[in-house]
Amino acid sequence: MALLPALPAAAIFLLWWPALGASFQFDDWNVIVNEPRVHSLAAWWQSMPGIRPLLKLSYALNFALDANPSGFRGVNLLIHALSATLVGSLLRTRGLRAGLSESMASHAAVLAALLFALHPVQTEAVTYISGRSSSLAACFCLLSLYGWVRSEEIARPMYAYAWLASCCICFGLAVATKETALILPLALLLYSADRPLTPTLKRLTPLLLLMAAMFVVALSSPTYRRLLAVSLDTRTIGENLLTQSRALLYLSGQLIRITNGNADPQLPIVTSLDWRTAILCMAWIGSLVWALLNLRRRPVSAFAVLWFMLWLAPTNSLLPRLDVANDRQLYLASVGPAWWLAVQLTSWHPARPVLRQAAVALLLVALSWATYQRNLVYQTEVAFWEDTAAHNPENSRAANNLGMAYAIECRFREAETAFERAIALSGDDYYSRINLILLRKGMLPGVDRKRCELASYD
């Protein structure tokens, strides 16, 4: 029993270790490899003030310690392992508050932490190095929640204030990593839904003030104001709400379709209300209302629904994004559904424990295998973009990036075919047109022609 809390972290290192040597991918090149402001601590400091300072500091520290992809992924694994451990601890406490027995609360929490840790959807926040923005911010949010819980449980005021102060500090660190963490005070309120409301709100006051202050600071930043303007120009808020009703369904399905990892999903933009979208909107609103009304009567199910919707709200509700949805947005949101499933499995067939254990083992093996297979996609850029293009045959960006990956690997005929396909998919895709022209002239950036000629000669 004493070793149970360590299982998720041990499983993470065992399962992800073979993926450490995978290459940089997609945005890694723009935000890490080719971004001089994160190549040293001095360069990072000179670039401040800027957005997401703590995330960029973590990249700069990585460059100082180990600039190879394995060094970056090693840090991502440590973050994920710590988060999984915190998930287990926090859900055990939440289970006891929900009325579960000590044994059931412990076993359900460990199982939920394993489901959270091993689900293949998490590879986009762990194996994909740029996904650190999601995993590191989530880790600080969980640390803040841990401090919040400790401040509730300790009777001595001095220690309670110290834990509350640590909660506020971790909240600030989370927002400095990724601005979507501003939603954290609502998550603390949800976690403490079993407690009297007035004292909870009183304790929550410093975090709400901190949230307001950080929101004002963000709005005063020219960069954030420009990003907000781009967001509002992408589509209207009404169109985005309609679009996100379908995106939430897609993201929910990603938790079930464990072999459907997709780095660049092409989800439709909904510009007018149709019957399907209307049904989905009513279903999501109904789920929200049901969960709010059943927080005390059905604490596990209601918590799972509200936690899931709460953590997706910053990216999948009002403010439009260029990409409608990405798997990494599920990183912290998946904790709620994982806990609900763990509680159901833990209480299933009490008279037949062997059957229950077999079902749990089969589920964990399936998740582990799917995660292993998903990690193989990150080994090379060609493998990554071949998989993405296969999942999104109508995605011109995936076809263009696959062409670049082929060209860098000196596979010029395949690169030309991929660029031509990207042009056919999107007539206004001038990136692909330029890349095709440069490829045929032997001037495509990033392609070492001498290396390719030597490789062909050998």
Buried (B, 14 or more C-beta within 10 A) or exposed (E): EEEBBBBBBEBBBEBBEEBBEBBBBBBBBEBBBEBEBBBBEEBBEEBEEEBBBBBBBBBBBBBEEEBEBEBBBBBBBBBBBBBBBBBBBBBBBBBBBBEBEEEBBBBBBBBBBBBBBBBBBBBBBBBBBBBBBBBBBBBBBBBBBBBBBBBBEBEEEEEBBBBBEBBBBBBBBBBBBBBBBBBBBBBBBBBBBBEEEEEBEEBBEBBBEBBEEBBEEBEEBEEBEEBBEEBEEBBEEEBBBBBBBBBBBBBBEBBEBBEBBBBBBBBEEBEEEEEEBEEBBEEBEEBBEEBEEBBEEBBBBBBBBBBBBBBBBBBBBEBBBEEBBBBBBBBBBBBBBBBBBBBEBBBEEEEEEEEBEEEBEEBBEBBBBBBBBBBBBBBBBBBBBBBBBEBBEEBBBBBBBBBBBBBBBBBBEBBBBBBBBBBEBBEEBEBBBEBBEBBEEEEBEEBEEEEBEEEEEE
